[in-house]
């Protein structure tokens, strides 16, 4: 039945029979047959059928919610059995906010070096997407902001493991006349390239600019840090990034990273968002223990 529940989850995610079948590595007739068999086993219709995918029935939606938990538990059990038989192995799936991608290596590399049988999958996701993927059991843990969208309210029972507090830097073309540090209040003369408003980091930056009484009117917005860096073409254009991220992307470029002082504290603590202990695999438990 687990395979059939996985097919139902895939169909609900893809909303297309062909794509769901491809995701499950089966033919479309095989997927359709498996779903009909699942309906017969449960005694209810799960899928609204037509020439194309229409949606799930109300009963199908209820089964889907339980199916996600059952499949997640089955995968965790399979992973734990493999660990018990072969030692620490398997794939650790992490969702990471873009501004933390430059620092995630420092957190994961010692663990990977100690356990050569472990594989790592890192997905670049914004804070909303991380919470959604955690709720859907599609990632094992998320590296995000400790208070991102009130994670513990949206995901009851989930825990946060604080790692560090972000500090920020202005990234602009190198100029010997620039100071070693700047206050947020001194940024009014720059044409800013900033992350898009759906990114939690942008909302933190907006709050600091508002506190410094500087209007937020970026010339360029993007959800790609590389796109922002590429548009810093003269001494008047700049972006604002966490300091570690800024230093990483400035390497090998004629750019200057200037730490910003006078930041407003609050939600800039970066943390791992973790499922309840009972829902973690042995692999995730071992990784969390390595961070202590």
C-alpha positions as CSV (number, residue, x, y, z in Angstrom):
1,X,0.0,0.0,0.0
2,X,2.9,2.4,0.6
3,X,3.7,2.5,-3.1
4,X,0.1,3.4,-3.9
5,X,0.1,6.1,-1.3
6,X,3.3,7.5,-2.8
7,X,1.5,7.7,-6.2
8,X,-1.4,9.5,-4.7
9,X,1.0,12.1,-3.1
10,X,2.8,12.5,-6.4
11,X,-0.5,13.0,-8.3
12,X,-1.6,15.6,-5.8
13,X,1.7,17.4,-6.1
14,X,2.0,17.3,-9.9
15,X,-1.7,17.6,-10.7
16,X,-1.0,15.7,-13.9
17,X,-1.2,11.9,-14.4
18,X,1.7,11.7,-16.8
19,X,4.1,13.8,-14.6
20,X,3.1,11.9,-11.5
21,X,3.8,8.6,-13.2
22,X,7.2,9.9,-14.4
23,X,8.0,11.0,-10.9
24,X,7.1,7.5,-9.5
25,X,9.1,5.8,-12.3
26,X,6.1,3.9,-13.6
27,X,3.9,4.2,-16.7
28,X,0.7,6.2,-16.6
29,X,-1.6,3.1,-16.9
30,X,0.3,1.5,-14.0
31,X,-0.3,4.6,-11.9
32,X,-4.0,4.8,-12.8
33,X,-4.4,1.1,-12.0
34,X,-2.6,1.5,-8.6
35,X,-4.9,4.4,-7.6
36,X,-8.0,2.5,-8.6
37,X,-6.8,-0.5,-6.5
38,X,-6.2,1.9,-3.6
39,X,-9.7,3.2,-3.9
40,X,-11.0,-0.4,-3.8
41,X,-9.0,-1.2,-0.7
42,X,-10.3,1.9,1.1
43,X,-13.8,1.7,-0.3
44,X,-13.9,5.4,-1.3
45,X,-13.3,7.4,-4.5
46,X,-10.1,9.4,-4.1
47,X,-9.6,11.0,-7.5
48,X,-12.1,13.1,-9.6
49,X,-11.6,11.6,-13.0
50,X,-12.0,13.3,-16.4
51,X,-10.1,13.8,-19.6
52,X,-7.3,15.3,-17.4
53,X,-6.7,15.6,-13.7
54,X,-9.4,17.6,-12.0
55,X,-8.6,17.1,-8.3
56,X,-9.1,14.9,-5.3
57,X,-12.4,14.2,-3.8
58,X,-13.0,15.3,-0.1
59,X,-12.3,11.8,0.9
60,X,-9.1,11.9,-1.2
61,X,-7.9,15.0,0.5
62,X,-8.4,13.4,3.9
63,X,-6.5,10.3,2.8
64,X,-3.8,12.4,1.3
65,X,-3.1,14.1,4.7
66,X,-2.7,10.8,6.4
67,X,-0.8,9.3,3.5
68,X,2.0,12.0,3.9
69,X,2.5,11.0,7.5
70,X,2.4,7.2,6.7
71,X,4.9,7.5,3.8
72,X,7.2,9.7,5.9
73,X,7.2,7.2,8.7
74,X,7.8,4.4,6.3
75,X,10.8,6.2,4.7
76,X,12.2,7.0,8.2
77,X,11.8,3.3,9.2
78,X,13.5,2.1,6.0
79,X,16.3,4.6,6.6
80,X,16.8,3.6,10.3
81,X,16.9,-0.1,9.4
82,X,19.5,0.6,6.7
83,X,21.6,2.5,9.3
84,X,21.3,-0.3,11.8
85,X,22.4,-2.8,9.2
86,X,25.1,-0.9,7.3
87,X,26.1,2.0,9.5
88,X,25.3,5.7,9.0
89,X,24.2,6.1,5.4
90,X,21.4,7.5,3.2
91,X,20.5,11.0,2.0
92,X,20.1,14.0,4.2
93,X,17.8,16.5,2.6
94,X,18.2,20.2,3.7
95,X,16.3,23.2,2.6
96,X,18.5,26.3,2.9
97,X,17.7,30.0,2.5
98,X,19.8,31.6,-0.2
99,X,21.7,33.9,2.1
100,X,22.9,30.9,4.2
101,X,24.1,28.8,1.2
102,X,27.6,30.2,1.6
103,X,27.9,29.1,5.2
104,X,26.1,25.7,5.1
105,X,29.4,24.0,4.0
106,X,31.0,24.8,7.4
107,X,28.0,23.0,9.1
108,X,27.8,19.9,6.8
109,X,31.4,19.2,5.7
110,X,32.7,17.8,9.0
111,X,29.7,15.5,9.2
112,X,30.2,14.3,5.6
113,X,33.9,13.7,6.2
114,X,33.2,11.6,9.2
115,X,30.5,9.5,7.5
116,X,31.5,8.7,3.9
117,X,28.3,6.7,3.3
118,X,26.1,9.8,3.7
119,X,24.8,11.8,0.8
120,X,23.6,15.4,1.0
121,X,20.9,17.1,-0.9
122,X,20.7,20.9,-0.5
123,X,17.8,22.8,-1.9
124,X,17.8,26.6,-2.2
125,X,14.4,27.7,-0.8
126,X,12.9,30.8,0.7
127,X,11.6,30.7,4.3
128,X,8.0,30.1,3.2
129,X,9.1,27.2,1.0
130,X,11.1,25.6,3.8
131,X,8.1,25.5,6.1
132,X,5.9,24.1,3.3
133,X,8.5,21.3,2.5
134,X,8.9,20.5,6.1
135,X,5.1,20.2,6.5
136,X,5.0,18.0,3.4
137,X,7.9,15.7,4.7
138,X,9.9,16.7,1.5
139,X,13.0,17.8,3.4
140,X,14.5,16.5,6.7
141,X,15.4,19.9,8.2
142,X,15.5,23.6,7.2
143,X,18.3,26.2,7.6
144,X,16.3,29.4,7.9
145,X,15.5,32.2,10.3
146,X,14.6,31.1,13.9
147,X,11.4,33.2,13.8
148,X,10.7,32.9,10.1
149,X,6.9,33.3,9.7
150,X,6.5,32.1,13.3
151,X,7.7,28.6,12.4
152,X,6.7,26.9,15.7
153,X,3.1,28.2,15.3
154,X,2.8,26.9,11.8
155,X,4.5,23.6,12.6
156,X,3.5,22.5,16.1
157,X,6.1,20.3,17.8
158,X,8.9,21.5,15.5
159,X,12.1,22.9,17.2
160,X,14.7,25.4,16.3
161,X,18.4,25.0,16.9
162,X,19.9,28.5,16.8
163,X,23.3,28.7,15.1
164,X,24.3,32.3,14.6
165,X,23.0,35.9,14.3
166,X,23.5,37.5,11.0
167,X,25.4,40.7,10.6
168,X,25.2,42.7,7.4
169,X,27.5,44.3,4.9
170,X,27.2,46.7,2.0
171,X,28.7,45.3,-1.2
172,X,29.9,47.8,-3.8
173,X,32.8,48.5,-6.2
174,X,36.1,48.7,-4.4
175,X,37.3,52.3,-3.6
176,X,40.1,53.3,-1.3
177,X,38.1,56.2,-0.1
178,X,35.3,54.0,1.3
179,X,35.3,53.6,5.1
180,X,36.0,50.4,6.9
181,X,32.5,50.3,8.3
182,X,29.2,52.3,7.7
183,X,26.0,52.9,9.5
184,X,22.7,52.1,7.9
185,X,21.9,55.8,8.0
186,X,24.7,56.5,5.5
187,X,23.2,54.4,2.7
188,X,21.0,57.0,1.2
189,X,23.4,57.8,-1.6
190,X,23.6,54.3,-3.1
191,X,21.4,52.8,-5.8
192,X,20.5,49.5,-4.2
193,X,20.0,46.1,-5.7
194,X,18.0,44.0,-3.3
195,X,16.4,40.6,-3.0
196,X,12.7,40.4,-3.8
197,X,10.2,41.2,-1.1
198,X,9.1,37.6,-0.7
199,X,12.5,36.8,0.8
200,X,12.8,37.0,4.6
201,X,16.2,38.6,4.3
202,X,14.7,41.4,2.3
203,X,12.2,42.1,5.0
204,X,14.9,42.3,7.6
205,X,16.8,44.7,5.4
206,X,13.7,46.8,4.8
207,X,13.2,47.1,8.5
208,X,16.7,48.3,9.1
209,X,16.4,50.8,6.3
210,X,13.1,52.1,7.7
211,X,14.7,52.4,11.1
212,X,17.5,54.5,9.5
213,X,14.7,56.6,7.8
214,X,15.9,55.6,4.3
215,X,13.3,55.0,1.7
216,X,13.5,51.5,0.2
217,X,13.3,52.0,-3.5
218,X,15.7,49.4,-5.1
219,X,16.7,50.0,-8.7
220,X,17.0,46.2,-9.2
221,X,15.2,43.4,-7.4
222,X,16.0,39.7,-7.8
223,X,15.7,36.4,-5.9
224,X,19.2,35.6,-7.2
225,X,22.2,36.8,-5.2
226,X,24.4,36.3,-8.3
227,X,22.1,38.6,-10.3
228,X,22.5,41.3,-7.7
229,X,26.2,41.0,-7.6
230,X,26.5,41.2,-11.3
231,X,24.7,44.5,-11.4
232,X,27.2,46.2,-9.0
233,X,28.9,48.1,-11.9
234,X,30.0,51.4,-10.3
235,X,30.6,53.1,-7.0
236,X,27.0,54.2,-6.6
237,X,25.4,50.8,-7.0
238,X,25.4,48.3,-4.1
239,X,23.6,45.4,-2.5
240,X,23.2,44.5,1.1
241,X,23.9,40.9,2.2
242,X,24.8,38.9,5.4
243,X,28.6,39.5,5.9
244,X,29.6,35.8,5.4
245,X,27.6,35.7,2.1
246,X,29.0,39.0,1.0
247,X,32.6,37.9,1.5
248,X,31.9,34.6,-0.3
249,X,30.5,36.3,-3.4
250,X,33.0,39.1,-3.4
251,X,36.0,36.7,-3.8
252,X,37.9,37.3,-7.0
253,X,35.9,40.4,-7.9
254,X,36.8,44.0,-7.5
255,X,34.2,44.5,-4.8
256,X,34.3,45.8,-1.2
257,X,32.4,44.4,1.7
258,X,31.7,47.1,4.3
259,X,30.2,45.9,7.6
260,X,27.1,47.8,8.6
261,X,26.6,49.1,12.1
262,X,23.5,50.0,14.0
263,X,21.4,47.0,12.9
264,X,18.0,46.5,14.4
265,X,17.9,43.1,16.2
266,X,15.0,40.7,16.1
267,X,14.5,37.9,13.6
268,X,17.9,37.6,12.1
269,X,19.0,34.6,14.1
270,X,19.7,31.7,11.7
271,X,18.7,28.3,12.9
272,X,18.0,24.8,11.9
273,X,14.2,24.1,12.0
274,X,13.8,20.5,13.0
275,X,10.9,18.1,13.2
276,X,9.9,16.5,16.6
277,X,12.3,13.9,17.9
278,X,9.9,11.1,17.2
279,X,9.8,12.0,13.5
280,X,13.5,12.3,12.9
281,X,15.6,9.6,11.3
282,X,18.7,8.3,12.9
283,X,20.6,10.1,10.1
284,X,19.2,13.5,11.1
285,X,19.7,12.8,14.8
286,X,23.4,12.1,14.1
287,X,23.7,15.3,12.1
288,X,22.1,17.4,14.8
289,X,24.4,15.8,17.4
290,X,27.4,16.7,15.2
291,X,26.4,20.4,15.5
292,X,26.7,20.4,19.3
